[in-house]
Amino acid sequence: MTNSYHPVEQNKRTAIVDILRGWAILGVAIGNYLDFLYIGIEKEVKHNAFSQVLQFINRYFFAAKSWTLLTLLFGYGFAILINNVASKGKNPVAFFAWRMVLLFILAFINSAFWLGDILKDYAFLGLVLLLFYKCSTKTLAIISAVIVLTVPFMMAYVNGIKIEHPAIATNPEFLKLYHSGNWIDFFKFNLLASFYEQIIIPGYAITAHYVMLGCMLFGFMLQKLNFFNRLTELKRLLKSVCIISLAIAILIGIGFNIAIIYKAPFLKIFHPLYWLVLCSMIFISTAICLLYINGKLKTVFNYFSAGGKMTLTNYMSQNILAGIIFSGIGLGIADSMPYWFYFILAISVFIIQLFISKWWLSKYNYGPIEWLWRSASYREWVPLKKAQPEAVTDMKMV
């Protein structure tokens, strides 16, 4: 390696960050796989008792909590990378802008397999983050707090904006593309669905990105505070945050559900869904941090850490595999299975990925897609295979 700047080595990574990424990618897999239940003609979906239990678990432990956590960690990783690149004398803005261009390319590939791609959002917002990379901790705290406090008003307003567009996922004409068994048709369906279901819908294009930006800036702030490397000394604070966030989430959840049942008029100007999501995400994240610093679930966390180090590879492979399983290019079962099938399949795929990740990282420094992305970002081949330790010669006389 001739250049003086290199990616952060694996042995310098903060373990809890990778563990949290592992947890988040599990939730993303569950959410994405469950979406296949609804790719088809609109109909009423009836769930048995087991599926209803799983639906409850997904709603309160995974749905939206996983991608908001992953987004927060993206902001945290952004700060680390920016500092690392700047410390090596390279222009951080030019470097990170190029890195986001590469992420757009990966996002396009992923979108061809899965209509719910989030990489394009990270690539776009990663460029927006560059506007804030010189901000102080205080400024980041203020901006992220303003976003969180105003998001219920933003969501209520945006929900009132209606844009006419074809219902790709339930339109028989478009579904023919998905079920045709032709790869070109399959790619066309997913790319069209990504455009109509995410890019032009105000609820996603505006509200979701507003929330993502707030999460990224909060993650950026946490890195400036060196938060994840100070968990032990912040243990009392973590306990308080864990308890308070759970209490707030319960209160908001009860009030929000009552408001929905009675169709409360205030929901047209104040929609607190993301307050519930963010409070739940903070509770789950701090609970995991507390388990980690208390030395609990070491073996489980060890595997989650391996999965988190290969987040990009695991995320894209989940989507490619799902396309093969559910669409016409593969088994074509799409919306034909019960709720519990998608939930358990996602967990099964994730568990297999954990074992593969653990094995892969015992031999290589990075996941395959992470390695390609890093190499292209630095415009040089970063070492993939782990260096073999030098053999120690036994000099003991026998």
N, C-alpha and C positions, 0 to 999 in steps of 0.2 A: 504494500500500500504506500503510495508516494505522497498523497495529500496529507495535510496536518489535521484535518477534521474527520471525525468518524462518528457513527451512531453511538448512542449510549449502550455500553456492554450489558449483556443479560445479567451478569452478576452484580450490577449496580442498580438494577431495577428495584422498586419498592414492592415487596411481596403483596401487601394488602391491596394495592392498586390492581394488580393482575388478578387477585382473588375476586375483587369486585367486578372486574371485567368479565371473569368467568361466569359469575352469577347473572350478570346482565345479559350475556349472550345466550344463557339458558332461557331467560324470559323472552328474549327476542325470537328464539326458535319456537317456543310455545305459541306466541302471538301470531307469527307468520304461518305456522302450520294450521292453526285454527282458522285462519282466513280462507283456506281452501274449502272449508265447509260451505262457504257462501259464494263460491264461484259457480254459478249456475242459475237456472231460472228461479225467479223470486218465489219463495214458498215459506210457509210457516215451519220452523224447525222445532220439533218436540224432543225434549231430553229426558232420559230415564234418571232415576235417583242418583246413580253413580256419576253420570255426566253433569248433573246439577251441582254436585259437591265439587267436581273439578272446575266447573264454571265459576263457582264462588271463589275457589282458590286462585284462579287466574285473574279474576276481577280485582281482588284486593291485595294480591301479592306480586303480580307480574304485569298485567295490562298497563301500558304507558309508563309504569315505574321503571321498567328495564331500559327502554330507549332514553328516558330522561337521565338515568344514571350513567348510561354509556356516553351520552352527550356531555355530561359534567366531566367525565374522565377524559373525553376528547380535549376539552379545554385545559385540563390539568396536563395532559401530554403535550399540548401545543406549547405551553409555557416552558416545559422542560426542554423541548426541542429548540425553541427559539433561543433560550439561554445557552444551550450546548453549541449551537451553530455560531452565535455571536461571540462566544468565548474563544472560538477557533479562528476568528478573524474573517469569517465569511458573512456576506450581506444576508441577514435573516429574512428580510422582506422578499428579496428575489428568490432565495432558497425555498421558503415556504410557499410562495405563489406557484413555483414550478411543481412543488410536491402536491399542491391541490389540483393542478392541471392533470397530473398523473392519476389522482384520485377520481377525477371526473371520468377518465378513461375506464378505470375499474368499475365505476358506477354504471357506465353505459353497458358494459359487459354483464354486470349483475342484473341490470334492469331488463336485459333481454331474456333472463331466466325467471325473474320475479318482479311482479308489478308493484311491490311495496318497498322498493330499494330506498335506503336512507343514506347511502354513501354520497349521492349527489347533493344532499342537503348539507352534509358535513363539508364537502368540497366548497360549496358556495359560502357557507358561514365561516369556514376556515379563512377565506379571503377577507370576509368582513372583520374577523378577529384581528387582522393585521392593523386595523385602524386603532386598536386599543392596546397594542403590545407594549407601549411605553407608559401606560396608565399606572398610577400608584395603586397600592392595595386599597386605600380608602375610596378612590374613585371607582374601582371595580366593584367594591361592596355597595356603593351608592347606586350605581347603574343597575346591577343585578337585582337589588332590592326594589328599585322603582319598577322594573319589568315584572317581578313577582307580584307586587302590590296592584299593578294595573292590568294584569292579564285577565282577570274576570270581566272587566269592562270591555277590554279588547275582544274577548271571545264572544260576549253577548252582542256586540256591535257587528262583528264579522258574520255571526250566525244569521243576521238579517240580510246579508248580501246573497242574492241568488244569481247563479250563472247557469244557463242552460247548456247541457252537454250530454252526449250519449252515455247510457249506463253500460259501460263496456263489460263489466263482470257478470251482468245478468241479461245482456242483449243476445238473443239467439243468433243473430247474424255474426256478431263478433265471437261468440262462443264456438262457432264452427271453426274459427282459426285455432282456438285453443285445443279442440278435440280432433283436429284433422290428422294428426300424426306426422305432419310436415314441419320440419325444423324452421323453415322460413316463416310459415304461418304462425308457429308458436312464438318466435321472436317478435313478429309484428304485433300479435295480441298483447304481449307483455309491455312492449314499448308504448303502444297506444294507451293501454290502461295506466301506465305510469304517468303519461302526460295528462290524461283526463281525470284520473282519480287523485292525483297529488299536485301536479304543477299548476293547474288552473283553478282548482277548487279553493275558494277563499279560506275555508276552515283549516286546511292544511297549509296552503301556500303562505298565509299570513299568521294565523294563530300558532300553529305548531312551530313555525320558524321563530316566532317571537319568543316562545318558551325555550326553544333550543338555544337561542342566543343568550338568554338569561342563565341557563345551565352552564353553557360554555364559559361565560364570564365569571360565574361563581367558581367553577373548577380552576380557572386561571388564578383567581384570588387565593384559593386554597393552596396552590403551589407556591405562590409568593409568601404565604405564611408557613411553608414547609409542613403543612398540616399532617400529611400521612406518615411523615417520619417522626412525629411528636405524639403519637397516639397514647403512649404510656403515660406521659406527663399530663395529657389532656383527658385522662380516664374519667375523672369526675365530671368534666364538661360533657363528655360523650354520654354518660349515664343520664345527665339532665336533659340533653337534647333528645335522646332516645325516648324517654318518658313523656316529655312535653310534645314531641312530634306525634307520638301515638295518640295522646289525649286529644290533640287538635284534629288529627285525622278522623278519629271516632266522632267527635262533635260535628265536624263538617259533613262527614258521611251521613249521619243521621238527619241533619238539617237539610242536606242536599236531596236525599231520597224523599223526604216529606214534601219538599218544594216541588219535586217532579210529580209526585202522586197527585198533589192538589193543583198542579199547573200554576204555581205562584207567579204573578205578574212580574215580580222583580227579576226573574230569570232573563227577561228581555233586555235588561240593562246591566245585570250583574250575574255572571255564570261562574260559580266557584269550582268547576270540575278540576282544573289544574292545581288549585290549592290542595284539594284532596289527594291528587296524584303526587305532588311534590312532598307533602307532609308524609305520605306513606312511603315514598322512596327514601326520604331522610331517615325515617324510623328503621326501615329494613337495612339500610347501609350502616347506620350507627350500631345496630344490633350485631351485624356481621363483624364490624370492627372490634366490638367488645368481646365477642367470642374469640376472635383472633388474638388479641393481646392477653386474654386470659388462658391461652394455650389450649383451647377446645378445638375439637374436630380437625386435628392436625393433618391426618391422612386425607380427609375430604378436601381441605383447603389446599393441600399440596397438588391435588389433581386439578382443582379449580384454577390454581395459579398457572398450571401448564396450559389449560384451555384459554385463559386470559391472555397469555403471551402470544397466542396464535388466533386472536380475535378475528382478524380480517380473513384468514384462511378458513376458519371454522364457519364464519358467517356466510361467505360466498359458497362454500361447499354445501352448507345446509340448503341454500336456495336452489343450487343446481340439482341436488339430489331430489328435492321436493318437486321440481319441474319434471324430472324423469318419472317419479312415482305417480303424480297426480294428473299430468296432462296426457294428450293423445300421443305424444312421442314415446310414452312409457306405458304404465299400467292403465292410465286413463280413468282412475277411480274418483278424481276430483271431489265433488260434493256428495258422493254416494255412501259415505261411511258415517257412523255415529260420532258425536262430539268427543267421547272418550278416546276414540281411535287416534285422532289427530293429536290430542294432548299426550297420550302415552308414546306415540311414535316420535314426537319431538323430544321427549325426555330420553327415549332409547337412543336416538341419533346423537344427542348431546353426550350421553354417557360413553358411547363408542368413541366419540371425538376426544373425550378426555383421555382415554387410554391411548389413543393414537398420538395425541399431542404429547403426552408424557414420554412415550417411546421415541417420537421424532426428536424432541428436544434433548434427549439423552445422547443423540448423535449429531444434531445440527444446532446452530446458533439461533436460527429464526424459522418461523413457518415459511413454506414455499412462496406464498404471495407476499408476505411481509418482506422476505428477502428480495424479491423482484422489485417491490416498491422502494425499498431502501437503496438498492443498487442504482435504480433509475433516478432516484432523488439526488444521490450523491455523485451520479454519473461516473461511477466506478464500481467494480465488482467487490462488494463487501464480503468478507469470508462467511461462507455458509456452513461448511463442515467444522465441527469442533476440533481444535488442535489436540493431537494426541499427547498425553504427558510423556515426557522423556523417561525412558527406562532407567531405573536406578540399579546400579551395579552393586551387588552384595560383596563388599570387600572383606567380610569377616573370614578369618582363616579357619579352615576346618581340618 
